[in-house]
Amino acid sequence: MGVEGLRFVITGAATGIGESTARVAAAKGASVMLADITDEVGEGVAASIRASGGKAAYAHCDVTSPSDVEALMRAGAEELGGIDVLHNNAGIHETGIADPSMCDLENMTVETFRKVLEVNAVGPWLCSKYALPYLKESDLPSIINAASVGSVSAYPLCIAYGTSKGGIRLQTQNLAVDLAKHGIRVNCYGPTAIATSMVTEFVKQADDPVAFEKSMTGKGLIPRLGLPEEVAELVCFLASPEAGFINGTYIPIDGGQLAWHGHIDELDL
Ligand SMILES: NC(=O)c1ccc[n+]([C@@H]2O[C@H](COP(=O)([O-])OP(=O)(O)OC[C@H]3O[C@@H](n4cnc5c(N)ncnc54)[C@H](O)[C@@H]3O)[C@@H](O)[C@H]2O)c1
């Protein structure tokens, strides 16, 4: 039970939540194919998993490139002997590729808007498309997409990201319908701010980083940044046989942020 023996392909696995998922899944006995565009870092993570006794390999893959994605799935299936789990994790935020002052409607370039949609929404679709022949051969196939609280609620400077993550939530439901006939479950999850470079680099740019981080976590019933390992555990659960009746859904992992309307100062925490 759990993910022991399952074969994972994880995109964006060189850092952050993807890296954690690779490490946690491998520690639980899964074999993992890591993919990213930062090859040296990704190779290093795979090597360190192998050094700890885990089964891991790395392949370069830009999820926006059909030829890269097709080659990744082929390599993953060859390396691992098949694919059971596709974790569509690679993602970007507009504030990570453009100056925040250029991320409102008036100033954002068409290229920035398109790039975010291309990586966050087209990329997972491409990966699902090219993983499908291998997933069809699996006894426990599933696709797990990285959505976000930005899939279901808005926040400042997030119009491209929110559009892409709202899209991936609906892509998840549509794929679950399409792939039900193959017994492939498709789910997504929605983290709030998690302590990865996507968030910490943005926080660092603020005039008062401590106050800014507090404002980010200030609505959560658990008022702190989430940990990448906490998201990795959810991904492993969704991939496992124990989650065999969970399909086509969005699971929040947000410290209770979206559970209520209010501010943390109103609570006696
Ligand atoms: N960190 C958060 O607060 C948070 C919250 C909600 C959702 N998410 C989602 O979780 C996922 C992982 O985020 P993270 O916080 O670990 O970010 P991260 O920036 O630490 O990691 C993202 C990884 O994706 C890779 N990547 C970027 N573009 C790529 C491409 N075209 N092809 C392949 N790989 C590419 C990067 O090189 C990086 O290794 C993303 O989809 C993100 O939107 C993160």
The ligand as a Gaussian input file, in Angstrom:
#p B3LYP/6-31G(d) Opt

LIG

0 1
 N        5.002000      27.714000      -3.546000
 C        3.727000      28.034000      -3.449000
 O        3.338000      28.835000      -2.591000
 C        2.702000      27.415000      -4.361000
 C        1.351000      27.656000      -4.062000
 C        0.387000      27.103000      -4.903000
 C        0.757000      26.352000      -5.989000
 N        2.078000      26.144000      -6.261000
 C        2.407000      25.386000      -7.463000
 O        3.268000      24.315000      -7.143000
 C        4.129000      24.050000      -8.261000
 C        5.575000      24.040000      -7.782000
 O        5.878000      25.318000      -7.251000
 P        7.137000      25.595000      -6.306000
 O        6.666000      26.522000      -5.263000
 O        7.796000      24.329000      -5.926000
 O        8.016000      26.435000      -7.314000
 P        9.581000      26.417000      -7.626000
 O        9.814000      27.672000      -8.385000
 O       10.385000      26.132000      -6.410000
 O        9.720000      25.154000      -8.585000
 C        9.176000      25.128000      -9.874000
 C       10.068000      24.269000     -10.742000
 O        9.479000      24.253000     -12.068000
 C       10.544000      24.368000     -12.987000
 N       10.050000      24.901000     -14.264000
 C        9.709000      26.181000     -14.571000
 N        9.349000      26.270000     -15.865000
 C        9.452000      25.018000     -16.382000
 C        9.228000      24.468000     -17.664000
 N        8.832000      25.230000     -18.700000
 N        9.425000      23.137000     -17.846000
 C        9.844000      22.363000     -16.804000
 N       10.090000      22.831000     -15.571000
 C        9.898000      24.145000     -15.366000
 C       11.550000      25.302000     -12.334000
 O       12.835000      25.180000     -12.920000
 C       11.485000      24.829000     -10.882000
 O       12.435000      23.803000     -10.617000
 C        3.820000      25.127000      -9.294000
 O        2.923000      24.644000     -10.260000
 C        3.164000      26.212000      -8.477000
 O        2.309000      27.014000      -9.239000
 C        3.054000      26.663000      -5.463000

